[in-house]
Amino acid sequence: MVPRGGFLARVEPLRVGIYARISTHDQQTLPLQVKAMRQYARRRSWKVVKAVEDVGSGASERPQREELIKAARAPSD
């Protein structure tokens, strides 16, 4: 939890993004990765605001990862 606005301010949960990746379409672990990361965030009372998934073997460009990074750098509301 991150305090915002001073000592007596309301405490808001940390906003986080989830990025899951597998190298080939025949791998079955993507849902397991997402589930584990969501559970991890929930145990820490974090708020998952974006979840992205990528499939690609050794790709130098990962569009979903770039989307998540762009969202993280954008000003929050």
C-alpha positions as CSV (number, residue, x, y, z in Angstrom):
1,M,0.0,0.0,0.0
2,V,1.2,3.4,-0.9
3,P,0.2,6.5,1.2
4,R,-0.7,9.5,-0.9
5,G,-1.2,13.0,0.1
6,G,0.3,13.2,3.6
7,F,0.2,11.5,7.0
8,L,-3.6,11.1,7.4
9,A,-4.3,10.5,3.7
10,R,-6.2,7.5,2.5
11,V,-4.0,4.6,1.7
12,E,-4.5,3.2,-1.9
13,P,-3.2,-0.1,-3.1
14,L,-0.2,-0.3,-5.4
15,R,-1.3,-0.4,-9.0
16,V,0.6,-3.1,-11.0
17,G,0.7,-4.7,-14.4
18,I,1.2,-8.4,-15.2
19,Y,3.2,-9.7,-18.1
20,A,3.1,-13.3,-19.1
21,R,5.0,-14.9,-21.9
22,I,5.5,-18.3,-23.6
23,S,7.7,-19.0,-26.6
24,T,5.4,-21.2,-28.6
25,H,1.6,-21.6,-29.0
26,D,1.7,-25.3,-27.9
27,Q,2.9,-24.4,-24.4
28,Q,0.2,-24.5,-21.8
29,T,1.6,-22.4,-19.0
30,L,0.3,-19.0,-19.9
31,P,-2.9,-19.3,-17.8
32,L,-0.9,-20.7,-14.9
33,Q,1.6,-17.8,-15.1
34,V,-1.3,-15.2,-15.0
35,K,-3.1,-17.0,-12.2
36,A,0.1,-17.2,-10.1
37,M,0.9,-13.5,-10.6
38,R,-2.7,-12.4,-9.8
39,Q,-2.6,-14.5,-6.6
40,Y,0.8,-12.9,-5.7
41,A,-0.7,-9.4,-6.2
42,R,-3.8,-10.3,-4.3
43,R,-1.8,-11.5,-1.3
44,R,-0.1,-8.1,-1.2
45,S,-3.3,-6.1,-1.7
46,W,-2.0,-4.8,-5.0
47,K,-4.5,-3.7,-7.7
48,V,-3.8,-5.4,-11.1
49,V,-4.7,-2.7,-13.6
50,K,-3.4,-4.3,-16.8
51,A,-2.5,-7.9,-17.8
52,V,-0.8,-8.7,-21.1
53,E,0.3,-12.0,-22.7
54,D,2.9,-12.6,-25.4
55,V,3.6,-15.6,-27.5
56,G,6.9,-15.7,-29.4
57,S,10.1,-17.6,-29.6
58,G,13.2,-15.5,-29.0
59,A,11.4,-12.5,-30.5
60,S,13.4,-9.2,-30.1
61,E,10.1,-7.3,-30.5
62,R,7.4,-8.1,-27.9
63,P,4.5,-5.8,-28.6
64,Q,2.5,-6.7,-25.5
65,R,5.4,-6.0,-23.3
66,E,6.0,-2.7,-25.0
67,E,2.3,-1.9,-24.4
68,L,2.6,-2.6,-20.7
69,I,5.7,-0.4,-20.4
70,K,4.0,2.4,-22.3
71,A,1.0,2.2,-19.9
72,A,3.3,2.2,-16.9
73,R,5.0,5.4,-18.1
74,A,1.7,7.2,-18.8
75,P,0.5,9.6,-16.1
76,S,-1.9,7.9,-13.7
77,D,-5.4,9.3,-13.2
